[in-house]
Every structure is written in structure tokens, then in C-alpha cells.
Amino acid sequence: MDLELTGKRAIITGGSRGIGKAIARALAAEGVDIALIARNSGPLEETAQEIASEFGRRVIPLVGDTGDDSSVKRFVSTAAEQLGGIDILVNNAARPGGQGVVPGLADITDQMFNEDMNVKVMGYLRCAREAAPYMSTNGWGRIINISGLAARSSGTTIGSMRNVAVAAMTKNLADELGPNRINVTVVHPGLTRTEATASVISARADREGRSEAEIEAQMSENNSVHRIIDASDIANIVVFLASPLSVAITGDAIAAGGGVGRAIHY
């Protein structure tokens, strides 16, 4: 299937590793030129060189912080200038979730809440605000927001709130930008295998006195397909949503956890 993506231009935030890197690789494989955004220049430049060498596309590393308005304005305008425009925005930069002890009500601070919401929710909104005019000028665009399945379950108060907020933002932007042929969607990953997963499994195995295979098998029982979803699986979904073929999907959420939970969503 030709996804009609060759020559498109994308910005991917949080693109130096994990899901963001997997998305960058998948888009480059489909002929997309990319501006990769991350806060740390070393891993960012390494990833950009790796993907550019493998797929022969332009991959521009730009240091930026979605939690800072001036930084967002700067990297979006630089990306548009160097790529010749913007067709696709993948909002992925966020503070890591689910890797530490989840704070209870008494332990949630104003700073903790504000930092989380500023980077992810307001950060996504900043990027969309700056990128959308370029897409409107083109008369076409795609914005894909990476959120998370904490939007559909309790257990992490701030995590659920930030992910629900991203979903609400997505529908509002889809309605506003739709007349300009800009589709906006949200993808909710669940537990996803990235570069960090092996060390997480190893640490848990040591802590619980069990084998790594046992830990992974237990983690895999939490979804319908009984395996840990890989970052490349998420990337495949995002690539389709970024393509012209996804025109029928906008304002909606795609769960990408392999069937997490027993609730029925319709």
C-alpha cells in the first residue's frame, strides 16, 4: 500500500529515543523528511544521523523544550524554514510516566502538577498553535498527539488528568482545523517496549528474586495479545494516521495497548 507520504515534512517532539525515535524511523522509511526535537543534543544528534544514514532522508536535529513558549516558536519556525514547510506534527514530548512510585493525594505538589501539565498538555498545544498555520497554508496537515491509556483508568491522578486533557484538546483542534484539511488524532499507548524496558525488567527481577522471563511473562498478561507492545507497533499506527489515507479519522482516540482492560469503548 502506498501511504502517499513521500516528500512530506514532519516535526516529532521527544524524538531522540523511545516511541518518538520509532516514529521517526517509520516516517523516514516512508519518504518523510523530519525535524527531530529533544532537550539533550547528544542523543538527538546520534538519532538524527542514524535515521538519515539508514533511509536517506533529511533528518534535522533541533534542541528544544516544549515547556517553554519561546523555544517552541524557535524550533517550529526553524524546522519550517529548513524543511520548506510543515505537513505533519507528532506531539510526543512528555515527562516520563509509570517509572516510579505513583504519588498519592497528600504527596502531589503544585510544582509536580504544573510541570507535568506544562510540558505535555500546554506543550502539545504550543506546538500545534505554531505548526497549524503552515499546514493551513498548504491546505493539508496531520497532527498526532501521543497520550496514554492512563486516560481510561485510575491509579495515577496526574497521569490520568494529563492524558484526558490531551484527548479533549485533540477533538477541539480537529473541529477547528478540519475545514483546512488538517486532521488531529490522539494515540494512547499502554505498556510499551523501548530502550529502557530491559533495565526495568532486570531491576524488578532482582528486587523480587525472580527471573527476567517470569517478570516479562507477568507484564505480558495485562493485555489481550499477551505480549509487550513494541515502540515500532505504535509507530506503525502513527504513520498511517500521518498519511492522506487516514482522512476518515479525526478528533478521535486510538488505543494502542494490545487490548488493555475489560471495558468496552464505543
JOTAPE-V855419 format. One record per pair of residues at least 12 apart in sequence whose ideal C-beta (glycine too) atoms are under 10 Angstrom apart, sorted by the first residue. I is the first residue (numbers start at 1). GAP is how many residues later the second one is. Records with the same first field share a line. If there is no record, write none. Layout:
I: GAP, GAP
This chain:
1: 239, 242, 244
2: 28, 29, 241, 242, 243
3: 24, 27, 28, 29, 236, 237, 239, 240, 241, 242, 243
4: 26, 27, 239, 240, 241
5: 21, 22, 23, 24, 25, 26, 27, 82, 83, 137, 234, 235, 237, 238, 239, 240
6: 24, 25, 26, 27, 51
7: 24, 25, 26, 50, 77, 80
8: 19, 22, 23, 24, 25, 26, 75, 77, 78, 79, 80, 130, 132, 133, 134, 234, 235, 236
9: 23, 24, 25, 26, 49, 51, 70, 71, 73, 74, 75, 76, 77, 78, 79, 125, 129
10: 13, 14, 17, 18, 22, 23, 24, 25, 26, 47, 49, 69, 73, 76, 77, 78, 79, 80, 121, 132, 134, 228, 232
11: 23, 24, 25, 26, 49, 51, 53, 64, 65, 68, 69, 72, 75, 76, 77, 78, 79, 80, 116, 119, 120, 123, 132
12: 12, 15, 20, 22, 23, 24, 25, 26, 47, 67, 76, 77, 78, 79, 80, 81, 132, 134, 226, 230
13: 22, 23, 24, 25, 26, 49, 51, 52, 53, 59, 62, 63, 76, 77, 78, 79, 80, 81, 106, 110, 111, 113, 114, 133
14: 22, 23, 24, 25, 52, 76, 77, 78, 79, 80, 105, 106, 109, 132
15: 19, 20, 21, 22, 23, 28, 29, 32, 33, 36, 44, 46, 47, 75, 77, 78
16: 20, 21, 22, 23, 24, 25, 26, 27, 28, 29, 30, 31, 32, 45, 47, 77
17: 21, 23, 26, 27, 29, 30, 177, 178, 179, 214
18: 74, 78, 128, 171, 174, 175, 176, 177, 178, 179, 213, 216
19: 71, 73, 127, 168, 170, 173, 174, 175, 211, 212, 213, 214, 215, 216, 219, 237
20: 16, 17, 18, 27, 70, 71, 72, 73, 74, 126, 174, 211, 214, 215, 218
21: 15, 17, 22, 23, 26, 27, 29, 30, 71, 173, 174, 210, 211, 214
22: 70, 170, 171, 172, 173, 208, 209, 210, 211, 212, 213, 214, 216, 217
23: 13, 65, 67, 69, 121, 123, 164, 208, 209, 211, 212, 213, 214, 215, 216, 219
24: 12, 23, 24, 26, 27, 31, 33, 35, 66, 68, 211
25: 22, 25, 26, 29, 30, 34, 206, 207, 210, 214
26: 25, 29, 205, 206, 208, 209, 210, 211, 212, 213, 214, 216
27: 24, 28, 30, 32, 61, 63, 208, 211, 212, 215, 216
28: 23, 24, 26, 27, 28, 29, 30, 31
29: 22, 25, 26, 28, 206, 210
30: 25, 27, 209, 210, 212, 213
31: 24, 25, 26
32: 23, 25, 26, 27, 51, 55, 56, 207, 210, 211
33: 19, 24, 25, 26, 27, 46, 49, 50, 51, 52, 54
34: 14, 17, 18, 21, 23, 24, 25, 26, 27, 45, 49, 54, 56
35: 13, 23, 24, 25, 26, 27, 29, 40, 41, 43, 44, 45, 46, 47, 48, 51, 54
36: 12, 15, 16, 23, 24, 25, 26, 27, 28, 39, 43
37: 23, 24, 25, 26, 27, 28, 29, 34, 35, 38, 39, 41, 42, 53, 54, 55, 56, 90
38: 23, 24, 25, 26, 27, 28, 54, 55
39: 24, 25, 26, 27, 28, 29, 32, 54, 80
40: 23
41: 20, 21, 22
42: 19
43: 18, 152
44: 17, 18, 19, 20
45: 14, 16, 18
46: 15
47: 12, 14
48: 12, 13, 14
49: 12
58: 24, 25, 26
60: 15, 18, 19, 22, 23
62: 12, 13, 14, 16, 17, 20
63: 12
64: 12, 14, 15, 29, 63
65: 28, 54, 58
66: 25, 26, 27, 28, 52, 53, 54, 56, 57, 58, 59, 60, 61
67: 26, 27, 28, 47, 48, 49, 50, 51, 52, 53, 55, 56, 59
68: 50, 51, 55, 58
69: 49, 53, 54, 57, 60, 61
70: 56
71: 52, 55
72: 50, 51, 53, 54, 55, 56, 57, 58, 59
73: 53, 54, 56, 57
74: 56
75: 52, 55
76: 13, 50, 51, 52, 53, 54, 55, 56, 57, 58
77: 53, 54, 57
79: 51, 52, 55
80: 50, 51, 53, 54, 57
83: 51
84: 50
85: 49, 50, 52, 53, 56
86: 44, 45, 46, 47, 48, 49, 51, 52, 55
87: 44, 47, 48, 51, 53, 54, 55, 95, 155, 157
88: 43, 47, 52, 53, 54, 55, 56, 150, 151, 153, 154, 155
89: 35, 38, 39, 41, 42, 43, 45, 46, 52, 53, 54, 55, 56, 93, 95, 153
90: 37, 52, 53, 54, 55, 56, 97, 145, 148, 149, 151, 152
91: 29, 30, 32, 33, 34, 35, 36, 37, 40, 52, 53, 54, 55, 56, 75, 78, 79, 93, 95
92: 28, 31, 32, 35, 52, 53, 54, 55, 95, 142, 146
93: 26, 27, 30, 31, 34, 53
94: 22, 25, 26, 27, 29, 30, 52, 53, 54, 65, 68, 69, 72
95: 17, 20, 21, 22, 23, 24, 25, 28, 63, 64, 67
96: 100
97: 19, 23, 51, 53, 59, 61, 62, 63, 65, 66
98: 50, 52, 57, 58, 61, 92, 93, 94, 102
99: 97, 101
102: 48, 53, 54, 55, 56, 57
103: 53, 54, 55
104: 53
105: 52
108: 49, 50
112: 46
113: 44, 45, 48, 49
115: 43
116: 42, 43, 45, 46
117: 41, 44, 45, 48
118: 44
119: 43
120: 25, 26, 27, 28, 38, 39, 42, 43, 45, 46
121: 24, 26, 40, 41, 42, 43, 44, 45, 47, 48
122: 43, 47
124: 19, 21, 22, 23, 38, 41, 42, 45, 46, 49, 62
125: 20, 40, 41, 44, 47, 48
127: 16, 18
128: 13, 15, 17, 41, 42, 45, 48, 49, 54, 56
129: 44
131: 12, 51
132: 41, 44, 45, 48, 50, 52
133: 47
135: 42, 45, 46, 47, 48
136: 41, 43, 44, 45, 46
137: 43
138: 42, 43, 44
139: 41, 42, 43
140: 40, 41, 42, 43, 104, 107
141: 36, 39, 40, 41, 42, 43, 101
142: 39, 40, 41, 42, 43, 96, 99, 100, 101, 102, 104, 105, 108
143: 26, 27, 30, 31, 34, 39, 40, 41, 42, 43, 98, 99, 107
144: 26, 39, 40, 41, 42, 43, 93, 94, 95, 96, 97, 98, 102, 110
145: 18, 21, 22, 24, 25, 28, 39, 40, 41, 42, 43, 108
146: 17, 20, 40, 41, 42, 43, 88, 92, 110
147: 12, 15, 16, 17, 18, 19, 20, 22, 23, 39, 40, 41, 42, 106, 107
148: 12, 14, 15, 18, 19, 38, 39, 40, 41, 42, 43, 44, 107, 108, 109
149: 14, 39, 40, 41, 42, 74, 104, 106, 107, 108, 111, 112
150: 12, 13, 14, 38, 40
151: 12, 13, 14, 15, 16, 17, 35, 37, 102, 104
152: 12, 15, 36, 38, 101, 103, 105, 108, 109, 111, 113
153: 37, 107, 108, 110
163: 23, 25, 90
166: 20, 21, 22, 87
167: 19, 21, 84, 85, 86
168: 18
169: 15, 17
170: 14, 15, 16, 17, 80, 81, 82, 83
171: 13, 14, 15, 79, 80, 81, 82
172: 12, 79
173: 12, 13, 77, 78
174: 12, 75, 76, 77, 78
175: 75, 76
177: 73, 74
178: 72, 73
181: 63, 66
182: 68
183: 58, 59, 60, 61, 63, 64, 65, 66, 67, 68, 69
184: 57, 65, 66, 67, 68
185: 52, 53, 56, 57, 61, 64, 65, 66, 67, 68, 69
186: 55, 65, 66, 67, 68, 69
187: 47, 48, 50, 51, 54, 66, 67, 68, 69
188: 46, 65, 66, 67, 68, 69, 72
189: 40, 42, 44, 45, 48, 65, 66, 67, 68, 69, 71
190: 32, 33, 38, 39, 44, 65, 66, 67, 68, 69, 70, 71
191: 28, 29, 31, 32, 37, 38, 66, 67, 69
192: 36, 37, 38, 39, 40, 41, 42, 64, 65, 66
193: 23, 26, 34, 35, 36, 37, 38, 39, 40, 41
194: 36, 37, 40
195: 36
197: 19, 22, 31, 33, 34
198: 14, 18
200: 15, 19
201: 12, 13, 14, 15, 17, 18, 27
202: 13
203: 12
204: 12, 14, 15
216: 12
220: 38
222: 35, 36, 37, 38, 39
223: 34, 35, 36, 37, 38
224: 33, 34, 35, 36, 37, 38
225: 32, 33, 34, 35
226: 32, 33
227: 31
228: 29, 30
229: 27, 28, 29, 30, 31
233: 23, 24, 25
234: 20, 22, 23
235: 21
236: 20
237: 17, 18, 19
238: 16, 18
240: 14
241: 13
253: 12
